[in-house]
Amino acid sequence: MAYQTLIVEIEDYVALIRLNRPEALNALNSTLLGELAEALKAADANEKVRCIVITGSEKAFAAGADIKEMADKSFVDMYTQNYFSDNSDSILRTRKPIIAAVAGYALGGGCELAMMCDFIICADNAKFGQPEINLGVVAGIGGTQRLTRFVGKSKSMDMHLTGRFMDAAEAERSGLVSRVVPAAKLMQEAMAVAQKVAEKSVLTSMVVKECVNRSYETTLQEGVHFERRIFFSLFSTEDQKEGMSAFLEKRQPQFRDK
């Protein structure tokens, strides 16, 4: 499928989705978010994809939501259109692992998009922020909720109330990103990590994602109960038999996603 605002490549079981609105620093408009939702849905359904990487440019992952598209809208417009909701919800329904590879600015909606991915690898030039307060609004794609869960109340309040940016070192120290790499090596590192994920059973990867995400939605006791039931259920799969047999036989497993 041809996209106006994305470049999509699939190779070695990894789908690389590159945001491609360079004239707007990849600002998230309705077209981009709609196409991203479609691209993720297609990757999720594609048997040749086991892991997904979302990235932008060296200058900006995404510099925010498209202010030009929103500036003149009223409350009624935003409410009746349920702005952002449908497309962001479809992104969250993606079952295969998604890695955000972030260089440059990830601000507002860009930071929120990165946080909707399963984990973030960032370049040492990355800048994260939720500066919506400077526009007289609040984050609208989960920024107040997800950033608080990532970095805690005090730091989240600081960023949302002042609009300040967080650099790569602080982002790693605060738990927002999983690792920081030199900007020149970002895509090499992100694709290597994606390849490592793609070596696993995609069935098991989806289960891991579901279990970890469940930890944010329930109590510890209920989460452990859910995890244990999922753990037991995987003993009905061919991939469990192959994985444990390969371990005992000291060879690499050949997963078939069954």
Backbone as CSV, one residue per row, in Angstrom:
resi,resn,N_x,N_y,N_z,CA_x,CA_y,CA_z,C_x,C_y,C_z
1,MET,0.835,-1.204,0.000,0.000,0.000,0.000,0.870,1.254,0.000
2,ALA,0.506,2.243,-0.792,1.245,3.506,-0.832,0.691,4.462,0.225
3,TYR,1.597,5.109,0.955,1.200,6.045,2.002,1.705,7.447,1.663
4,GLN,0.957,8.447,2.089,1.361,9.839,1.887,2.364,10.293,2.936
5,THR,2.251,9.762,4.155,3.009,10.301,5.282,3.906,9.271,5.960
6,LEU,4.012,8.100,5.382,4.829,7.029,5.956,5.684,6.392,4.866
7,ILE,6.807,5.823,5.288,7.584,4.908,4.450,7.642,3.593,5.198
8,VAL,7.175,2.526,4.571,7.091,1.222,5.236,7.946,0.212,4.480
9,GLU,8.820,-0.467,5.204,9.674,-1.514,4.633,9.585,-2.750,5.522
10,ILE,9.547,-3.912,4.904,9.520,-5.175,5.652,10.683,-6.035,5.192
11,GLU,11.503,-6.439,6.138,12.662,-7.269,5.815,13.026,-8.103,7.033
12,ASP,13.307,-9.385,6.793,13.736,-10.295,7.868,12.795,-10.256,9.062
13,TYR,11.498,-10.278,8.795,10.442,-10.356,9.807,10.305,-9.098,10.661
14,VAL,10.901,-7.995,10.205,10.759,-6.713,10.907,10.108,-5.704,9.966
15,ALA,9.047,-5.051,10.435,8.422,-3.961,9.684,8.968,-2.642,10.219
16,LEU,9.616,-1.882,9.344,10.130,-0.563,9.707,9.160,0.479,9.166
17,ILE,8.559,1.250,10.077,7.614,2.303,9.707,8.255,3.643,10.032
18,ARG,8.503,4.424,8.980,9.164,5.715,9.162,8.147,6.842,8.943
19,LEU,7.957,7.691,9.952,7.096,8.856,9.805,7.749,9.801,8.788
20,ASN,6.960,10.320,7.843,7.556,11.028,6.718,6.779,12.301,6.366
21,ARG,6.823,13.256,7.303,6.336,14.622,7.037,7.477,15.593,7.377
22,PRO,8.572,15.540,6.633,9.759,16.323,7.009,9.508,17.817,7.072
23,GLU,8.575,18.316,6.235,8.306,19.748,6.222,7.658,20.223,7.511
24,ALA,7.081,19.287,8.279,6.404,19.626,9.528,7.034,18.919,10.727
25,LEU,8.284,18.488,10.582,8.968,17.742,11.649,8.113,16.569,12.134
26,ASN,7.445,15.925,11.176,6.612,14.741,11.448,5.473,15.015,12.426
27,ALA,4.977,16.239,12.442,3.824,16.557,13.290,2.667,15.614,12.952
28,LEU,1.966,15.189,13.983,0.913,14.189,13.822,-0.399,14.849,13.405
29,ASN,-0.777,14.660,12.156,-2.090,15.114,11.720,-3.001,13.911,11.512
30,SER,-4.223,14.148,11.102,-5.192,13.058,10.956,-4.745,12.044,9.911
31,THR,-4.146,12.536,8.834,-3.686,11.629,7.778,-2.598,10.707,8.288
32,LEU,-1.599,11.284,8.958,-0.492,10.458,9.456,-0.984,9.432,10.471
33,LEU,-1.787,9.867,11.422,-2.268,8.932,12.450,-3.153,7.850,11.840
34,GLY,-3.970,8.220,10.856,-4.802,7.227,10.193,-3.972,6.221,9.416
35,GLU,-2.960,6.717,8.702,-2.093,5.813,7.944,-1.261,4.936,8.872
36,LEU,-0.821,5.512,9.992,-0.063,4.708,10.952,-0.922,3.596,11.517
37,ALA,-2.167,3.904,11.833,-3.082,2.867,12.327,-3.258,1.758,11.290
38,GLU,-3.388,2.139,10.030,-3.548,1.148,8.961,-2.278,0.324,8.773
39,ALA,-1.133,0.971,8.813,0.135,0.258,8.629,0.376,-0.740,9.762
40,LEU,0.042,-0.346,10.982,0.208,-1.255,12.112,-0.772,-2.420,12.034
41,LYS,-1.987,-2.143,11.605,-2.964,-3.215,11.438,-2.485,-4.217,10.394
42,ALA,-1.917,-3.715,9.293,-1.410,-4.592,8.237,-0.220,-5.412,8.736
43,ALA,0.682,-4.770,9.480,1.840,-5.488,10.013,1.418,-6.556,11.002
44,ASP,0.413,-6.240,11.810,-0.090,-7.192,12.791,-0.644,-8.449,12.113
45,ALA,-1.237,-8.267,10.936,-1.863,-9.385,10.222,-0.899,-10.111,9.293
46,ASN,0.295,-9.569,9.123,1.255,-10.114,8.163,2.115,-11.196,8.825
47,GLU,2.069,-12.408,8.292,2.851,-13.513,8.852,4.351,-13.305,8.683
48,LYS,4.739,-12.387,7.805,6.153,-12.097,7.579,6.678,-11.037,8.547
49,VAL,5.864,-10.607,9.502,6.269,-9.593,10.488,6.179,-10.184,11.892
50,ARG,7.275,-10.074,12.627,7.286,-10.522,14.018,7.594,-9.392,14.987
51,CYS,8.083,-8.283,14.465,8.389,-7.119,15.297,8.253,-5.880,14.426
52,ILE,7.920,-4.752,15.050,7.679,-3.497,14.343,8.558,-2.414,14.962
53,VAL,9.172,-1.592,14.108,9.943,-0.437,14.562,9.300,0.813,13.981
54,ILE,9.023,1.800,14.839,8.528,3.095,14.390,9.617,4.123,14.629
55,THR,9.934,4.908,13.611,10.958,5.936,13.753,10.554,7.170,12.964
56,GLY,11.352,8.222,13.090,11.118,9.448,12.352,12.360,9.801,11.553
57,SER,12.837,11.028,11.731,14.060,11.467,11.067,15.142,11.706,12.106
58,GLU,16.330,12.073,11.657,17.400,12.385,12.587,17.070,13.633,13.410
59,LYS,16.250,14.491,12.839,15.920,15.761,13.496,14.722,15.654,14.421
60,ALA,13.762,14.803,14.044,12.541,14.715,14.852,11.866,13.367,14.670
61,PHE,11.582,12.719,15.792,10.685,11.569,15.773,9.304,12.084,15.398
62,ALA,8.784,12.985,16.191,7.571,13.743,15.871,7.533,14.924,16.830
63,ALA,7.424,16.116,16.257,7.537,17.326,17.068,6.217,17.747,17.697
64,GLY,5.232,16.853,17.692,3.958,17.160,18.336,2.788,16.888,17.423
65,ALA,1.605,17.226,17.882,0.420,17.161,17.033,0.422,18.379,16.109
66,ASP,-0.318,18.281,15.018,-0.341,19.342,14.022,-1.240,20.484,14.509
67,ILE,-0.617,21.561,14.975,-1.368,22.682,15.544,-2.229,23.363,14.480
68,LYS,-1.741,23.446,13.254,-2.513,24.084,12.185,-3.849,23.381,11.983
69,GLU,-3.852,22.074,12.134,-5.087,21.306,11.930,-6.074,21.514,13.068
70,MET,-5.579,21.827,14.261,-6.439,21.911,15.441,-6.844,23.311,15.842
71,ALA,-6.055,24.310,15.477,-6.166,25.647,16.080,-7.568,26.235,16.037
72,ASP,-8.281,26.049,14.948,-9.590,26.687,14.787,-10.762,25.806,15.207
73,LYS,-10.490,24.625,15.711,-11.581,23.729,16.087,-12.204,24.158,17.415
74,SER,-13.477,23.852,17.562,-14.200,24.148,18.799,-14.271,22.894,19.661
75,PHE,-14.776,23.057,20.877,-15.018,21.890,21.732,-15.934,20.892,21.026
76,VAL,-16.996,21.397,20.405,-17.948,20.516,19.721,-17.249,19.745,18.601
77,ASP,-16.373,20.426,17.841,-15.627,19.750,16.777,-14.787,18.610,17.352
78,MET,-14.022,18.924,18.376,-13.103,17.929,18.956,-13.882,16.770,19.578
79,TYR,-14.979,17.097,20.251,-15.752,16.077,20.954,-16.498,15.172,19.977
80,THR,-17.154,15.772,18.995,-17.936,14.948,18.062,-17.041,14.129,17.146
81,GLN,-15.870,14.659,16.794,-14.924,13.902,15.969,-14.136,12.890,16.800
82,ASN,-14.256,12.998,18.126,-13.486,12.133,19.035,-12.010,12.158,18.641
83,TYR,-11.498,13.383,18.512,-10.189,13.646,17.922,-9.094,12.830,18.603
84,PHE,-8.247,12.225,17.823,-7.134,11.370,18.237,-7.576,9.963,18.641
85,SER,-8.782,9.830,19.176,-9.143,8.618,19.912,-9.115,7.346,19.059
86,ASP,-9.812,7.349,17.926,-9.937,6.126,17.150,-8.585,5.612,16.667
87,ASN,-7.773,6.512,16.136,-6.478,6.083,15.599,-5.513,5.662,16.699
88,SER,-5.485,6.413,17.814,-4.580,6.019,18.891,-5.034,4.714,19.528
89,ASP,-6.329,4.508,19.640,-6.828,3.244,20.180,-6.430,2.075,19.293
90,SER,-6.448,2.285,17.969,-6.079,1.197,17.065,-4.597,0.879,17.179
91,ILE,-3.782,1.887,17.458,-2.350,1.647,17.681,-2.166,0.765,18.912
92,LEU,-2.918,1.047,19.947,-2.792,0.272,21.185,-3.296,-1.157,21.031
93,ARG,-4.124,-1.402,20.024,-4.621,-2.764,19.801,-3.620,-3.647,19.059
94,THR,-2.509,-3.077,18.598,-1.489,-3.870,17.914,-0.900,-4.893,18.874
95,ARG,-0.906,-6.147,18.485,-0.504,-7.218,19.402,0.976,-7.569,19.302
96,LYS,1.594,-7.321,18.160,3.016,-7.628,18.011,3.856,-6.528,18.654
97,PRO,5.076,-6.862,19.085,5.922,-5.873,19.762,6.263,-4.688,18.861
98,ILE,6.223,-3.487,19.448,6.559,-2.255,18.736,7.684,-1.549,19.482
99,ILE,8.757,-1.234,18.758,9.883,-0.483,19.314,9.854,0.915,18.718
100,ALA,9.967,1.938,19.556,10.123,3.305,19.076,11.612,3.625,19.026
101,ALA,12.091,4.042,17.852,13.481,4.478,17.689,13.450,5.997,17.541
102,VAL,13.864,6.703,18.587,13.649,8.146,18.681,14.959,8.911,18.566
103,ALA,15.008,9.804,17.589,16.088,10.780,17.485,15.463,12.174,17.453
104,GLY,16.177,13.150,17.945,15.668,14.514,17.896,14.447,14.702,18.779
105,TYR,13.516,15.516,18.298,12.380,15.915,19.121,11.276,14.856,19.157
106,ALA,10.831,14.534,20.361,9.623,13.727,20.581,8.794,14.513,21.584
107,LEU,7.984,15.409,21.068,7.285,16.372,21.910,5.781,16.222,21.766
108,GLY,5.059,16.481,22.854,3.608,16.413,22.798,3.133,15.076,22.269
109,GLY,2.390,15.113,21.160,1.909,13.880,20.567,3.019,12.936,20.164
110,GLY,4.201,13.469,19.833,5.335,12.612,19.490,5.827,11.825,20.691
111,CYS,5.893,12.477,21.847,6.263,11.781,23.086,5.199,10.743,23.432
112,GLU,3.948,11.116,23.244,2.843,10.203,23.549,2.865,8.986,22.623
113,LEU,3.158,9.198,21.346,3.264,8.074,20.417,4.391,7.140,20.827
114,ALA,5.543,7.707,21.184,6.663,6.871,21.622,6.280,6.043,22.845
115,MET,5.548,6.668,23.774,5.153,5.947,24.990,4.107,4.869,24.714
116,MET,3.361,4.985,23.619,2.408,3.940,23.266,3.088,2.708,22.696
117,CYS,4.345,2.854,22.283,5.111,1.691,21.830,5.528,0.867,23.048
118,ASP,6.064,-0.319,22.800,6.359,-1.216,23.919,7.637,-0.851,24.651
119,PHE,8.618,-0.339,23.943,9.742,0.302,24.615,10.429,1.236,23.641
120,ILE,11.263,2.118,24.203,11.880,3.197,23.440,13.399,3.046,23.488
121,ILE,14.000,3.065,22.304,15.453,3.207,22.173,15.679,4.601,21.601
122,CYS,16.530,5.397,22.225,16.685,6.763,21.727,18.135,7.101,21.433
123,ALA,18.298,8.055,20.527,19.614,8.611,20.219,20.019,9.591,21.313
124,ASP,21.308,9.857,21.382,21.783,10.763,22.434,21.387,12.222,22.189
125,ASN,20.770,12.500,21.033,20.285,13.859,20.770,18.774,13.994,20.987
126,ALA,18.156,12.964,21.553,16.699,12.973,21.723,16.268,13.985,22.783
127,LYS,15.106,14.587,22.540,14.493,15.506,23.493,13.017,15.132,23.640
128,PHE,12.608,14.837,24.864,11.227,14.465,25.144,10.535,15.601,25.902
129,GLY,9.235,15.769,25.643,8.523,16.802,26.372,7.032,16.763,26.131
130,GLN,6.294,17.346,27.058,4.835,17.513,26.949,4.547,18.999,27.149
131,PRO,4.830,19.824,26.138,4.722,21.276,26.301,3.356,21.852,25.950
132,GLU,2.305,21.029,26.023,0.969,21.504,25.642,0.512,22.707,26.455
133,ILE,1.017,22.844,27.683,0.593,23.964,28.524,0.929,25.308,27.875
134,ASN,1.965,25.328,27.042,2.339,26.560,26.335,1.295,26.954,25.292
135,LEU,0.418,26.023,24.930,-0.636,26.271,23.954,-1.997,26.462,24.613
136,GLY,-2.011,26.429,25.934,-3.274,26.591,26.645,-4.112,25.333,26.699
137,VAL,-3.488,24.181,26.485,-4.200,22.908,26.551,-3.388,21.912,27.370
138,VAL,-3.920,20.703,27.476,-3.254,19.611,28.175,-3.007,18.500,27.161
139,ALA,-2.136,17.576,27.478,-1.895,16.438,26.600,-3.215,15.731,26.287
140,GLY,-3.345,15.214,25.051,-4.617,14.613,24.655,-4.534,13.193,24.145
141,ILE,-3.318,12.594,24.175,-3.183,11.204,23.706,-2.547,10.357,24.809
142,GLY,-2.863,10.702,26.051,-2.407,9.892,27.176,-1.158,10.388,27.873
143,GLY,-0.684,11.578,27.521,0.576,12.049,28.082,0.592,12.195,29.591
144,THR,-0.479,12.733,30.174,-0.494,12.900,31.631,-0.524,11.556,32.350
145,GLN,-1.097,10.558,31.708,-1.231,9.244,32.338,0.020,8.378,32.150
146,ARG,0.497,8.289,30.920,1.631,7.393,30.659,2.943,7.958,31.192
147,LEU,3.170,9.254,31.016,4.429,9.817,31.512,4.521,9.665,33.020
148,THR,3.416,9.849,33.716,3.408,9.689,35.173,3.758,8.260,35.558
149,ARG,3.227,7.287,34.820,3.549,5.883,35.106,5.016,5.571,34.810
150,PHE,5.572,6.223,33.799,6.978,5.984,33.458,7.931,6.629,34.460
151,VAL,7.723,7.916,34.765,8.753,8.668,35.482,8.328,9.136,36.861
152,GLY,7.079,8.886,37.262,6.616,9.289,38.576,5.928,10.642,38.571
153,LYS,5.191,10.920,39.641,4.358,12.116,39.707,5.169,13.410,39.657
154,SER,6.228,13.507,40.448,6.938,14.775,40.575,7.539,15.214,39.246
155,LYS,8.240,14.315,38.569,8.877,14.665,37.304,7.825,14.908,36.221
156,SER,6.746,14.136,36.241,5.677,14.338,35.265,5.024,15.706,35.467
157,MET,4.731,16.059,36.710,4.161,17.370,37.000,5.098,18.485,36.526
158,ASP,6.367,18.324,36.809,7.376,19.298,36.397,7.311,19.527,34.888
159,MET,7.292,18.441,34.122,7.313,18.562,32.668,6.008,19.128,32.115
160,HIS,4.882,18.665,32.649,3.589,19.128,32.147,3.300,20.574,32.553
161,LEU,3.736,20.973,33.737,3.413,22.322,34.216,4.369,23.393,33.697
162,THR,5.610,23.003,33.399,6.579,23.994,32.903,6.789,23.892,31.401
163,GLY,6.499,22.731,30.824,6.743,22.529,29.401,8.188,22.247,29.062
164,ARG,9.025,22.000,30.077,10.442,21.779,29.801,10.682,20.442,29.096
165,PHE,11.833,20.332,28.438,12.198,19.108,27.728,13.116,18.247,28.608
166,MET,13.072,16.962,28.366,13.939,15.999,29.044,14.924,15.446,28.022
167,ASP,16.219,15.522,28.317,17.194,15.008,27.358,17.334,13.491,27.479
168,ALA,18.136,12.912,26.613,18.242,11.452,26.530,18.768,10.842,27.829
169,ALA,19.784,11.480,28.417,20.363,10.931,29.641,19.346,10.906,30.772
170,GLU,18.587,11.997,30.919,17.557,12.040,31.958,16.444,11.046,31.663
171,ALA,16.113,10.891,30.390,15.059,9.958,30.005,15.422,8.522,30.369
172,GLU,16.681,8.156,30.163,17.108,6.808,30.544,17.158,6.676,32.063
173,ARG,17.680,7.691,32.721,17.791,7.663,34.189,16.412,7.582,34.842
174,SER,15.415,8.174,34.199,14.060,8.223,34.754,13.207,7.017,34.371
175,GLY,13.703,6.169,33.494,12.950,4.995,33.102,12.024,5.199,31.914
176,LEU,12.136,6.362,31.245,11.291,6.597,30.076,11.757,5.790,28.877
177,VAL,13.079,5.634,28.728,13.626,4.870,27.601,14.431,3.694,28.131
178,SER,14.574,2.673,27.278,15.288,1.486,27.724,16.794,1.596,27.535
179,ARG,17.222,2.366,26.525,18.652,2.542,26.294,18.886,3.766,25.412
180,VAL,20.102,4.329,25.532,20.526,5.477,24.732,21.745,5.069,23.923
181,VAL,21.744,5.426,22.638,22.865,5.086,21.759,23.285,6.329,20.984
182,PRO,24.508,6.357,20.442,24.907,7.491,19.606,23.943,7.658,18.439
183,ALA,23.653,8.908,18.083,22.669,9.179,17.036,22.999,8.447,15.738
184,ALA,24.268,8.376,15.400,24.669,7.740,14.146,24.397,6.237,14.135
185,LYS,24.207,5.654,15.311,24.003,4.206,15.400,22.583,3.830,15.819
186,LEU,21.675,4.818,15.872,20.331,4.543,16.373,19.637,3.448,15.585
187,MET,19.566,3.587,14.274,18.807,2.613,13.486,19.492,1.258,13.461
188,GLN,20.801,1.253,13.452,21.529,-0.017,13.528,21.190,-0.761,14.819
189,GLU,21.176,-0.029,15.919,20.858,-0.642,17.214,19.401,-1.072,17.283
190,ALA,18.502,-0.195,16.834,17.074,-0.514,16.902,16.739,-1.730,16.045
191,MET,17.312,-1.815,14.856,17.024,-2.949,13.984,17.650,-4.232,14.531
192,ALA,18.804,-4.121,15.172,19.421,-5.306,15.787,18.546,-5.831,16.923
193,VAL,17.998,-4.916,17.725,17.098,-5.327,18.808,15.830,-5.943,18.224
194,ALA,15.288,-5.335,17.176,14.090,-5.877,16.534,14.347,-7.266,15.971
195,GLN,15.528,-7.474,15.399,15.874,-8.799,14.886,15.934,-9.829,16.016
196,LYS,16.444,-9.400,17.156,16.495,-10.303,18.317,15.076,-10.686,18.760
197,VAL,14.165,-9.711,18.785,12.771,-10.002,19.122,12.156,-10.915,18.071
198,ALA,12.477,-10.668,16.798,11.882,-11.435,15.696,12.349,-12.890,15.678
199,GLU,13.447,-13.182,16.358,13.918,-14.568,16.434,13.014,-15.427,17.321
200,LYS,12.268,-14.777,18.182,11.432,-15.501,19.137,10.117,-15.912,18.480
201,SER,9.374,-16.733,19.181,8.019,-17.069,18.749,7.143,-15.829,18.857
202,VAL,6.511,-15.440,17.752,5.652,-14.257,17.805,4.453,-14.495,18.722
203,LEU,4.023,-15.734,18.808,2.939,-16.078,19.722,3.334,-15.745,21.161
204,THR,4.548,-16.145,21.539,5.019,-15.874,22.896,5.277,-14.385,23.100
205,SER,5.785,-13.702,22.082,6.021,-12.266,22.185,4.724,-11.510,22.456
206,MET,3.668,-11.904,21.771,2.381,-11.250,21.989,1.864,-11.495,23.398
207,VAL,2.113,-12.686,23.906,1.693,-13.014,25.271,2.488,-12.193,26.288
208,VAL,3.798,-12.068,26.074,4.623,-11.242,26.966,4.089,-9.815,27.007
209,LYS,3.794,-9.273,25.831,3.265,-7.903,25.740,1.963,-7.780,26.511
210,GLU,1.086,-8.754,26.356,-0.201,-8.717,27.050,-0.011,-8.782,28.558
211,CYS,0.909,-9.627,29.020,1.127,-9.775,30.461,1.725,-8.510,31.081
212,VAL,2.735,-7.934,30.429,3.362,-6.728,30.970,2.361,-5.579,30.993
213,ASN,1.589,-5.427,29.920,0.590,-4.356,29.896,-0.484,-4.554,30.952
214,ARG,-0.797,-5.798,31.265,-1.799,-6.074,32.291,-1.346,-5.544,33.657
215,SER,-0.032,-5.484,33.877,0.474,-5.028,35.178,0.077,-3.588,35.469
216,TYR,-0.213,-2.799,34.424,-0.628,-1.415,34.628,-2.118,-1.294,34.917
217,GLU,-2.861,-2.358,34.690,-4.314,-2.271,34.734,-4.946,-2.987,35.917
218,THR,-4.132,-3.685,36.731,-4.726,-4.510,37.766,-3.825,-4.552,39.000
219,THR,-4.274,-5.246,40.032,-3.467,-5.409,41.242,-2.360,-6.430,41.003
220,LEU,-1.378,-6.438,41.897,-0.287,-7.408,41.789,-0.819,-8.838,41.850
221,GLN,-1.708,-9.117,42.802,-2.226,-10.473,42.959,-2.963,-10.934,41.699
222,GLU,-3.839,-10.060,41.174,-4.575,-10.418,39.970,-3.650,-10.540,38.765
223,GLY,-2.630,-9.677,38.704,-1.673,-9.748,37.604,-0.881,-11.036,37.613
224,VAL,-0.425,-11.449,38.778,0.317,-12.709,38.890,-0.582,-13.891,38.529
225,HIS,-1.836,-13.825,38.966,-2.790,-14.882,38.626,-2.967,-14.965,37.102
226,PHE,-3.119,-13.800,36.451,-3.255,-13.765,35.003,-2.018,-14.343,34.329
227,GLU,-0.830,-13.896,34.782,0.424,-14.387,34.214,0.541,-15.908,34.331
228,ARG,0.181,-16.440,35.497,0.329,-17.880,35.711,-0.583,-18.679,34.779
229,ARG,-1.803,-18.192,34.587,-2.723,-18.887,33.676,-2.188,-18.863,32.244
230,ILE,-1.608,-17.716,31.831,-1.025,-17.614,30.498,0.183,-18.547,30.378
231,PHE,0.999,-18.564,31.421,2.164,-19.465,31.446,1.734,-20.917,31.243
232,PHE,0.727,-21.339,31.978,0.233,-22.708,31.826,-0.261,-22.953,30.401
233,SER,-0.979,-21.976,29.836,-1.592,-22.173,28.518,-0.557,-22.356,27.418
234,LEU,0.635,-21.778,27.601,1.654,-21.906,26.554,2.185,-23.332,26.422
235,PHE,1.904,-24.160,27.401,2.321,-25.559,27.298,1.449,-26.344,26.326
236,SER,0.464,-25.684,25.724,-0.333,-26.314,24.669,0.204,-25.976,23.285
237,THR,1.307,-25.197,23.212,1.806,-24.753,21.914,2.997,-25.585,21.436
238,GLU,3.149,-25.631,20.106,4.308,-26.292,19.515,5.591,-25.531,19.843
239,ASP,5.493,-24.208,19.938,6.690,-23.405,20.202,7.271,-23.687,21.584
240,GLN,6.428,-23.985,22.566,6.948,-24.350,23.888,7.726,-25.658,23.800
241,LYS,7.177,-26.631,23.104,7.869,-27.914,22.952,9.192,-27.734,22.230
242,GLU,9.188,-26.926,21.155,10.401,-26.677,20.391,11.421,-25.908,21.223
243,GLY,10.987,-24.894,21.935,11.903,-24.090,22.724,12.605,-24.891,23.808
244,MET,11.854,-25.712,24.533,12.458,-26.504,25.610,13.287,-27.656,25.070
245,SER,12.858,-28.244,23.963,13.654,-29.304,23.333,14.986,-28.749,22.835
246,ALA,14.941,-27.581,22.212,16.166,-26.963,21.711,17.130,-26.648,22.852
247,PHE,16.586,-26.181,23.974,17.434,-25.886,25.129,18.132,-27.157,25.621
248,LEU,17.371,-28.242,25.749,17.943,-29.498,26.247,18.936,-30.108,25.263
249,GLU,18.695,-29.847,23.979,19.570,-30.395,22.934,20.700,-29.447,22.555
250,LYS,20.761,-28.296,23.237,21.822,-27.307,23.037,21.915,-26.849,21.579
251,ARG,20.765,-26.442,21.041,20.698,-25.908,19.674,19.765,-24.707,19.651
252,GLN,19.776,-23.977,18.552,18.893,-22.831,18.410,17.474,-23.307,18.081
253,PRO,16.473,-22.763,18.740,15.089,-23.179,18.433,14.631,-22.667,17.059
254,GLN,13.753,-23.406,16.437,13.150,-23.015,15.171,11.649,-22.850,15.409
255,PHE,11.278,-21.674,15.821,9.888,-21.428,16.166,9.019,-21.326,14.912
256,ARG,7.791,-21.826,15.016,6.852,-21.813,13.899,5.590,-21.026,14.209
257,ASP,5.566,-20.364,15.354,4.431,-19.522,15.738,3.130,-20.333,15.818
258,LYS,3.273,-21.540,16.387,2.108,-22.415,16.543,2.106,-23.003,17.948
